[in-house]
Amino acid sequence: MPRWTDLQGMSKMKITEAQIRRVVKRILKEDIDVEMGGGNEKEAAFRKIVDEKQAGKVDGSMVDLFSASAVVAVLDALNEKNKEHFLSLPPVNMAKIAFKMMKK
């Protein structure tokens, strides 16, 4: 396997070490999610929005970073039974409930 110093002269692209770390982290995270069954697609979509710090779609609804982070915080706090019920709701209702829970 070539070392990093061997690859430096091969390309004119300037890639920082931080960029490489982010890409490797994202790839490893996706591999772990796939190997572990990925859980719920809706939960994965919310977590992806938070990880990438960018708005995205969940079940066809556009979700911003602020709403996604509130939903993820609530998901992390719920037990398995309540988590399943919460994930069965539409994304809009999930966000409404998350904001109500965040007020408390």
PECORJO-V782073 format. One record per residue. N is the residue number from 0. RES is the residue in one letter. SS is DSSP state (H for helix, E for strand, - for the rest). Layout:
<<N,RES,SS> <N,RES,SS>>
//
This chain:
<<0,M,-> <1,P,-> <2,R,-> <3,W,H> <4,T,H> <5,D,H> <6,L,H> <7,Q,H> <8,G,H> <9,M,H> <10,S,-> <11,K,-> <12,M,-> <13,K,-> <14,I,-> <15,T,-> <16,E,H> <17,A,H> <18,Q,H> <19,I,H> <20,R,H> <21,R,H> <22,V,H> <23,V,H> <24,K,H> <25,R,H> <26,I,H> <27,L,H> <28,K,H> <29,E,H> <30,D,H> <31,I,H> <32,D,H> <33,V,H> <34,E,H> <35,M,-> <36,G,-> <37,G,-> <38,G,-> <39,N,-> <40,E,H> <41,K,H> <42,E,H> <43,A,H> <44,A,H> <45,F,H> <46,R,H> <47,K,H> <48,I,H> <49,V,H> <50,D,H> <51,E,H> <52,K,-> <53,Q,-> <54,A,-> <55,G,E> <56,K,E> <57,V,E> <58,D,-> <59,G,-> <60,S,E> <61,M,E> <62,V,E> <63,D,-> <64,L,H> <65,F,H> <66,S,H> <67,A,H> <68,S,H> <69,A,H> <70,V,H> <71,V,H> <72,A,H> <73,V,H> <74,L,H> <75,D,H> <76,A,H> <77,L,-> <78,N,-> <79,E,H> <80,K,H> <81,N,H> <82,K,H> <83,E,H> <84,H,H> <85,F,H> <86,L,H> <87,S,-> <88,L,-> <89,P,-> <90,P,H> <91,V,H> <92,N,H> <93,M,H> <94,A,H> <95,K,H> <96,I,H> <97,A,H> <98,F,H> <99,K,H> <100,M,H> <101,M,H> <102,K,H> <103,K,->>
//
